Amino acid sequence: MKKICLLLLLAAAYCTGAQAQGTGSYAKEHYTKKDVYITMRDGTKLFTSVYTPNDASPQHKYPMVMQRTCYSIAPYGESKIPSRLGPSDLMMKEGYIVVYQDVRGRYKSEGTWTNMTPVVEHKTKKDVDEGTDTYDTIDWLVKHVANNNGRVGQWGISYPGFYTAAGILSNHPALKASSPQAPISDFFFDDFHHNGALLESYFFTYPVFGVQKTDTTSKEWYASQNIKTGTRDGYQFLLDMGPLKNADKYYKDNFYWQETVNHPNYDEFWQSRSLPRHYGKVKPAVMFVGGWYDAEDLSGPLDMFKRINKTDPSAYNTIVMGPFGHGRWSRETGHTMHSNVYFGDSIATFYQRDIEAKFFNHFLKGNGDKNSGLPKAYMYDTGNKEWKQFAQWPVANASHVKFFLSDDGKLPMSQPSGNGSVSYMSDPMKPVPYTEDNTTTMGFTPHNYMSEDQRFAGRRPDVLVYQTDVLTEDMTLGGELMTHLKVANSSSDADYVVKLIDVYPPDERNNAYMPNKNIILSNYWQMVRSEIMPARFRTGFDKAVPMVPGQKTDVNVRLQDVLHTFKKGHRIMIQVQSTAFPLFARNPQKFVANPYKADESDYVKATETVYNDSYIDVEVLK
């Protein structure tokens, strides 16, 4: 249990700037802290800490940057100041009034907690959501915090990123800049689910999100529900647990687990918690930030950025995607690695100095016009290993190219002749692991798998492998990916996992910073992108539909965007499989109305057939 608690706290540290890396005593020497309760329009009081530069005065006013979080704004007490304040050391030293707030129902704030607070569209004076709480907080701050310049920025990573994205809807005139970073956008499509498939790797985190506290507190009130596993092997523990119905042994009284179990489809419960659908006209300048290897919230920044582009093309709406895992741009590691892949040095510092600080300084300290000097899309090419700037995203002049899944294992750009196919047997009792490291699935999703070597999976008989010939020139994929599978199933349900992989040449040398010295980059199969699609949702996520055994069926698998150059001498590979455990819960493969309530007898072997008119549609940049 101690290990699980530590993992959860480390994950939260990336999401809350107050717990992030610092520079010793600078904050303590240059800032003064004041704790206040701010009353919302319904009378609920939210605990808030305000850190003001010591040299603030009527002649020297500062803008405010604010983070609202469900992960605690510790350290509590006006005499206790963290080593770092704000989004980065740089911004802390440049001078901002920094505000942190425990959201409704969490830690020292009053109220009742709910996940992904639904947006109230037509509010009365007493209706509340995260937009109104943000408005009421900002309104109090600009009126009561001494020596502020009347401009407020908001930022946050992961769940605090959701609160930042929801804060855009507050429409408070003082909110001038908003940077949702790795924001959760919709729990049915990121974090706890991907396309409705449950991330069982999150199983140990439900106490954090599904236990109500009884009073204001600075302690982890949910800790008593943490599971004592007695093992470090998450794969085996979750496999031995059996069907998801057995989870009631641990979470019978966990309200979020019970909500998940009782809402297996994309019904009103999940739809009401989807944030992108509520964007219309946007007032503050917005900069979404994400990591190409974010194992938790990859879809959030991409989906919300694209949504605002549609609903308000005139808005200042930008996006940054770097070579990072979840929230890793907030900490400088020196050598920027993801798993075994080295991207260069001090990339987080470049982001913090030349992108993030530039954005906030322009809109909170500068003239605030749309000429910030930043591009519409600041995107990192993970193959060429360099930043690129784009006037729009997806890129307008990209060419659509189809790679077909040929029955001879190749990836031609023209459809193979005939009606060829390849089959594999999927056994939910012997699922394909999603990683070779079985010790990592004991907290939030481990980030390494997003670029891990996929040889371990591709050499199994229940994983199909397709690859191009050796590339004779570079090929840059930039934008959206859609796989059009033509499949048949011997049973009535299945999941399909599609992986895009960069196959390194045999003479590739190891980099000097690889954490695992037993890995070789010679012929390395680096995962670039992957996604799962339950066939039950192939016609819509609001209603599950069984497959007809033996009938050829279309299943489209949308993968999230990429910007990756496959280098000359490399190959492009696609893998197809039906399990990736315990990242994703096992599909019983016998259709049941609610897979969370499936019996052990519902878990059956199935033969999956992939036809050679299946293809992946990619966008190739010139």
Residue pairs with C-beta under 8 A, 6 or more apart in sequence:
1 223
1 226
1 227
1 228
1 229
3 232
3 442
4 204
4 226
4 227
4 229
4 442
4 443
5 220
5 223
5 226
7 442
7 443
7 444
8 204
8 205
8 208
8 443
8 444
11 158
11 326
11 443
11 444
12 19
12 71
12 72
13 19
13 20
14 20
14 157
14 158
14 326
14 327
14 328
14 330
14 331
15 69
15 71
15 156
15 157
15 158
15 159
15 160
15 161
15 327
16 67
16 69
16 71
16 72
16 73
16 100
16 157
16 160
17 67
17 84
17 85
17 86
17 87
17 98
17 100
17 155
17 330
18 67
18 73
18 74
18 75
18 82
18 84
18 85
18 100
19 74
19 82
20 84
20 330
20 331
21 83
21 84
21 89
21 331
21 332
22 82
22 83
22 84
22 89
23 83
23 84
23 89
24 83
25 83
26 83
26 89
26 92
26 93
27 51
27 81
27 82
27 83
27 84
27 85
27 92
28 81
30 53
30 54
30 55
30 93
31 51
31 52
31 53
31 54
31 81
31 85
31 98
32 51
32 52
32 54
33 49
33 50
33 51
33 78
33 79
33 80
33 81
34 49
34 50
34 52
34 78
35 47
35 48
35 49
35 50
35 76
35 77
35 78
36 47
36 48
36 50
36 144
37 45
37 46
37 47
37 48
38 45
38 46
38 48
38 101
38 136
38 137
38 140
38 141
39 45
39 136
39 140
40 46
40 104
40 111
40 128
40 132
40 133
40 136
40 137
41 125
41 126
41 128
41 132
41 136
42 126
42 128
44 104
44 109
44 110
44 111
44 128
45 109
45 110
46 101
46 102
46 103
46 104
46 109
46 110
46 111
46 133
46 137
47 73
47 101
47 102
47 107
47 108
47 109
47 216
48 73
48 99
48 100
48 101
48 102
48 137
49 73
49 99
49 100
49 101
50 97
50 98
50 99
50 141
50 145
51 81
51 85
51 97
51 98
51 99
51 100
52 62
52 97
52 145
52 146
52 147
53 62
53 95
53 96
53 97
55 95
56 62
56 97
56 146
56 147
57 147
58 147
60 147
61 147
61 148
61 149
62 95
62 96
62 97
62 147
62 148
62 149
63 96
63 97
63 148
63 149
63 151
63 152
63 153
63 176
63 360
63 364
63 365
64 96
64 97
64 98
64 99
64 141
64 142
64 145
64 148
64 151
64 152
64 153
65 86
65 87
65 91
65 96
65 97
65 98
65 99
65 152
65 153
65 154
65 155
65 360
65 364
66 98
66 99
66 100
66 101
66 137
66 138
66 141
66 152
66 153
66 154
66 155
67 99
67 100
67 101
67 154
67 155
67 156
67 160
67 163
67 164
68 100
68 101
68 103
68 130
68 133
68 134
68 137
68 154
68 156
68 160
68 163
68 164
68 167
69 100
69 101
69 102
69 103
69 106
69 156
69 159
69 160
69 163
70 102
70 103
70 106
70 113
70 159
70 160
70 163
71 106
71 159
71 160
72 102
72 106
72 107
72 218
73 100
73 101
73 102
73 107
73 108
74 218
75 81
75 82
76 108
76 218
84 92
85 92
85 96
85 98
86 92
86 96
86 98
87 155
87 179
87 330
87 352
87 356
87 357
87 360
88 330
88 352
88 356
88 357
89 352
90 352
90 353
90 357
91 352
91 356
91 357
91 360
92 98
94 357
94 361
96 360
96 364
97 145
97 147
97 148
99 137
99 141
99 145
101 109
101 137
102 108
102 109
103 109
103 113
103 130
103 133
103 163
104 110
104 111
104 112
104 113
104 117
104 128
104 133
105 111
105 112
105 113
105 114
105 212
105 213
106 113
106 213
107 213
107 216
107 217
107 218
108 216
108 217
108 218
109 216
110 216
112 212
113 212
113 213
115 187
115 209
115 256
115 259
115 273
116 162
116 184
116 186
116 187
116 273
116 275
117 129
117 130
117 166
117 273
118 129
118 272
118 273
119 129
119 130
119 131
119 166
119 169
119 272
119 275
119 278
120 127
120 128
120 129
120 132
121 278
123 129
123 132
129 166
129 169
130 162
130 163
130 166
130 167
130 169
131 166
131 167
131 169
131 170
131 171
132 170
134 154
134 163
134 166
134 167
134 169
134 170
134 172
134 175
135 170
135 171
135 172
138 152
138 170
138 172
138 174
138 175
139 172
139 174
141 148
141 152
142 148
142 150
142 152
142 174
149 364
149 365
150 174
151 174
151 176
151 177
151 363
151 364
151 365
151 368
152 172
152 174
152 175
152 176
152 364
153 175
153 176
153 177
153 178
153 179
153 360
153 363
153 364
154 164
154 167
154 175
154 177
154 178
154 179
155 164
155 178
155 179
155 180
155 181
155 360
156 162
156 163
156 164
156 180
156 181
156 183
157 181
157 182
157 326
157 327
157 330
158 181
158 182
158 183
158 184
158 296
158 297
158 326
158 327
159 184
161 180
161 181
161 182
161 183
161 184
161 297
161 300
162 180
162 183
162 184
162 185
162 275
162 300
164 178
164 179
164 180
164 181
164 183
165 178
165 180
165 183
165 185
165 275
165 300
165 304
166 275
167 175
167 178
168 175
168 178
168 180
168 279
168 282
168 283
168 284
168 286
169 278
169 279
171 283
173 283
175 283
175 284
176 284
176 285
176 363
176 364
176 368
177 284
177 285
177 286
177 287
177 359
177 360
177 363
177 364
178 284
178 285
178 286
178 287
179 286
179 287
179 288
179 289
179 356
179 359
179 360
180 286
180 288
180 289
180 300
180 301
180 304
181 288
181 289
181 290
181 301
181 327
181 329
181 330
182 289
182 290
182 291
182 294
182 296
182 297
182 300
182 301
182 326
182 327
183 275
183 288
183 297
183 300
183 301
183 304
184 190
184 191
184 275
184 297
184 300
185 274
185 275
185 276
185 297
185 299
185 300
185 303
185 304
186 270
186 273
186 274
186 275
186 276
186 299
186 303
187 193
187 270
187 273
188 195
188 196
188 266
188 270
188 274
188 541
189 195
189 196
189 299
189 303
190 296
190 297
190 298
190 299
190 300
191 199
191 202
191 296
191 297
192 198
192 199
192 202
192 260
193 199
194 531
194 532
194 584
195 531
195 532
195 533
195 534
195 537
195 541
195 558
196 264
196 265
196 266
196 534
196 536
196 537
196 541
197 495
197 532
197 533
197 534
197 584
197 585
197 587
198 244
198 260
198 584
198 585
198 596
199 445
199 583
199 584
199 585
200 238
200 244
200 581
200 582
200 583
200 584
200 585
200 586
201 234
201 434
201 441
201 445
201 446
201 582
201 583
201 584
202 444
202 445
203 238
203 247
203 582
204 226
204 227
204 229
204 234
204 442
204 443
205 443
205 444
206 225
206 251
206 254
206 256
206 257
207 222
207 223
207 225
207 226
207 254
208 222
209 256
210 222
210 225
210 251
210 254
210 255
210 256
210 257
210 258
210 259
211 221
211 222
211 225
211 254
211 255
212 255
213 221
213 222
214 221
225 250
225 251
225 253
225 254
227 250
229 237
229 442
231 237
232 438
232 439
232 442
233 438
233 439
234 438
234 439
234 440
234 441
234 442
234 582
235 433
235 438
235 441
235 581
235 582
236 438
238 441
238 581
238 582
239 431
239 581
239 582
241 247
241 249
242 600
243 588
243 598
243 599
243 600
243 602
243 603
244 261
244 585
244 595
244 596
244 597
244 598
245 596
245 597
245 598
245 599
247 257
247 261
251 257
251 258
252 258
259 269
260 596
261 594
261 596
261 597
263 269
263 270
264 544
264 593
264 594
264 595
264 596
265 537
265 541
265 542
265 543
265 544
266 537
266 540
266 541
266 542
267 542
271 277
271 542
275 304
276 303
276 304
276 307
277 307
279 304
279 307
279 308
279 311
279 312
280 311
280 312
281 311
281 312
281 315
282 308
282 311
282 312
282 315
282 317
284 316
284 363
285 316
285 359
285 363
285 368
285 370
285 372
286 308
286 315
286 316
286 317
286 318
287 318
287 319
287 320
287 355
287 356
287 359
287 374
288 300
288 301
288 302
288 304
288 305
288 317
288 318
288 319
288 320
289 301
289 319
289 320
289 321
289 322
289 329
289 356
290 297
290 298
290 300
290 301
290 302
290 319
290 320
290 321
290 322
291 298
291 321
291 322
291 323
291 324
291 325
291 326
291 327
291 328
291 329
292 298
292 321
292 322
292 323
292 324
292 380
292 382
292 562
292 563
292 564
293 323
293 324
293 325
293 338
293 339
293 382
293 447
293 450
293 451
294 324
294 325
294 326
294 327
294 447
294 450
295 325
295 326
295 445
295 446
295 447
295 449
295 450
296 326
296 444
296 445
296 447
297 326
298 560
299 560
301 319
301 321
302 319
302 321
302 560
302 561
305 317
305 318
305 319
305 393
308 315
308 317
309 317
316 370
316 372
317 376
318 359
318 374
318 375
318 376
318 377
318 378
319 376
319 377
319 378
319 379
319 393
320 351
320 355
320 377
320 378
320 379
321 377
321 378
321 379
321 380
321 561
321 563
322 329
322 347
322 348
322 351
322 380
323 336
323 338
323 343
323 347
323 380
323 382
323 385
324 336
324 338
324 347
324 348
325 338
325 447
325 448
325 450
326 444
326 447
328 348
328 447
329 347
329 348
329 351
329 352
330 348
330 352
331 348
332 346
332 348
332 349
332 352
333 348
334 345
334 346
335 342
335 345
335 513
336 342
336 343
336 344
336 345
336 346
336 347
336 348
337 343
337 513
337 514
337 515
338 447
338 448
338 450
338 451
339 448
339 449
339 450
339 451
339 452
339 515
340 451
340 452
340 453
340 511
340 514
340 515
340 516
340 519
340 521
340 524
341 382
341 451
341 511
341 526
342 511
342 512
342 513
342 514
343 380
343 382
343 385
344 385
347 380
350 387
355 374
355 378
358 372
358 373
358 374
359 372
359 374
362 368
362 372
362 373
363 372
375 389
375 390
375 391
376 390
376 391
376 392
376 393
377 389
377 390
377 391
377 392
377 393
378 387
378 388
378 389
379 387
379 388
379 389
379 390
379 393
379 478
379 563
380 386
380 387
380 388
380 563
381 387
381 388
381 476
381 478
381 563
381 564
381 565
382 528
382 562
382 563
382 564
383 474
383 476
383 502
383 564
383 565
383 566
383 567
384 474
384 476
384 565
384 567
388 563
393 479
393 561
394 478
394 479
394 480
394 561
394 619
395 478
395 479
395 619
395 621
397 621
397 622
398 478
398 479
398 619
398 620
398 621
398 622
399 619
399 620
399 622
400 617
400 618
400 619
400 620
401 413
401 617
401 618
401 619
401 620
402 413
402 415
402 615
402 616
402 617
402 618
403 411
403 412
403 413
403 466
403 468
403 572
403 574
403 615
403 616
403 618
404 411
404 412
404 413
404 414
404 415
404 416
404 612
404 613
404 614
404 615
405 411
405 464
405 466
405 485
405 574
405 576
405 610
405 612
405 614
405 615
405 616
406 412
406 416
406 420
406 466
406 612
407 416
407 420
407 421
407 422
407 612
408 416
408 420
409 422
409 465
409 466
409 467
410 466
410 467
410 468
410 469
411 466
411 467
411 468
411 572
411 573
411 574
415 612
415 613
415 615
416 612
416 613
418 612
419 611
419 612
419 613
420 611
420 612
421 488
421 609
421 610
421 611
421 612
422 464
422 609
422 610
422 612
423 607
423 608
423 609
423 610
424 461
424 462
424 463
424 464
424 577
424 578
424 607
424 608
425 461
425 462
425 605
425 606
425 607
425 608
426 462
426 494
426 577
426 578
426 579
426 589
426 605
426 606
426 607
426 608
427 462
427 605
428 579
428 586
428 587
428 588
428 589
428 603
428 604
428 605
429 603
429 605
430 462
431 579
431 580
431 581
431 582
431 586
432 457
432 460
432 462
432 463
432 577
432 578
432 579
432 580
432 581
433 456
433 457
433 580
433 581
434 449
434 580
434 581
434 582
434 583
434 584
435 441
435 446
435 448
435 449
435 452
435 583
436 452
436 453
436 456
437 446
437 448
440 446
440 448
440 449
441 582
441 583
445 583
449 527
449 583
450 527
450 530
451 526
451 527
451 528
452 526
452 527
453 519
453 524
453 525
453 526
454 499
454 501
454 525
454 526
454 527
454 573
454 575
455 523
455 524
455 525
457 463
457 499
457 575
457 577
458 465
458 501
458 525
458 573
458 575
462 577
462 578
462 579
463 575
463 576
463 577
464 575
464 576
464 577
464 610
465 573
465 574
465 575
466 573
466 574
466 575
466 576
467 503
467 571
467 572
467 573
467 574
468 571
468 572
468 573
469 571
470 505
470 569
470 570
470 571
471 566
471 567
471 568
471 569
471 570
471 571
471 572
472 568
473 568
474 565
474 566
474 567
474 568
475 565
475 566
475 572
475 620
476 563
476 564
476 565
476 566
476 620
476 621
477 500
477 562
477 563
477 564
477 565
477 566
477 618
477 619
477 620
477 621
478 561
478 562
478 563
478 564
478 619
478 620
478 621
479 561
479 562
479 563
479 618
479 619
479 621
480 558
480 559
480 561
480 619
481 500
481 529
481 558
481 559
481 560
481 561
481 562
481 616
481 617
481 618
481 619
482 556
482 557
482 558
482 559
482 616
482 617
483 498
483 556
483 557
483 558
483 559
483 574
483 614
483 615
483 616
483 617
484 554
484 556
484 614
484 615
484 616
484 617
485 496
485 498
485 554
485 555
485 556
485 557
485 576
485 610
485 614
486 552
486 553
486 554
486 610
486 611
486 613
486 614
487 494
487 496
487 535
487 552
487 553
487 555
487 608
487 609
487 610
487 611
487 614
488 550
488 551
488 552
488 553
488 608
488 609
488 611
489 535
489 547
489 549
489 550
489 553
489 589
489 606
489 607
489 608
489 609
490 549
490 550
490 606
490 607
490 608
491 547
491 549
491 589
491 590
491 591
491 604
491 606
492 546
492 547
492 548
492 549
492 589
492 590
492 591
493 534
493 535
493 536
493 546
493 547
493 587
493 588
493 589
493 590
493 591
493 592
494 534
494 535
494 547
494 578
494 587
494 589
494 606
494 608
495 532
495 533
495 534
495 535
495 578
495 579
495 584
495 587
496 532
496 533
496 535
496 555
496 557
496 576
496 577
496 578
496 608
497 530
497 531
497 532
497 533
497 575
497 576
497 577
497 578
497 579
497 580
497 584
498 530
498 531
498 533
498 557
498 559
498 574
498 575
498 576
498 616
499 527
499 529
499 530
499 573
499 574
499 575
499 576
499 577
500 527
500 528
500 529
500 530
500 559
500 562
500 572
500 573
500 574
500 616
501 525
501 526
501 527
501 528
501 572
501 573
501 574
501 575
502 525
502 526
502 528
502 564
502 566
502 570
502 571
502 572
502 573
503 523
503 524
503 525
503 526
503 570
503 571
503 572
503 573
504 521
504 522
504 523
504 524
504 525
504 526
504 570
505 522
505 523
505 569
505 570
506 522
506 523
507 522
508 521
508 522
508 523
508 524
509 521
509 522
510 519
510 520
510 521
511 521
514 521
525 573
528 562
528 564
529 559
529 560
529 562
530 559
530 580
531 557
531 558
531 559
531 560
532 557
532 580
532 584
533 555
533 556
533 557
533 558
534 544
534 587
535 547
535 553
535 555
536 544
536 545
536 546
536 547
536 591
537 544
537 545
538 545
538 553
538 554
538 555
538 556
539 545
544 591
544 593
546 591
547 553
547 591
552 611
566 572
574 616
576 610
578 587
578 589
578 606
578 608
579 586
579 587
585 595
586 603
587 595
588 595
588 598
588 602
588 603
588 604
589 603
589 604
589 605
589 606
590 598
590 602
590 603
590 604
592 598
592 602
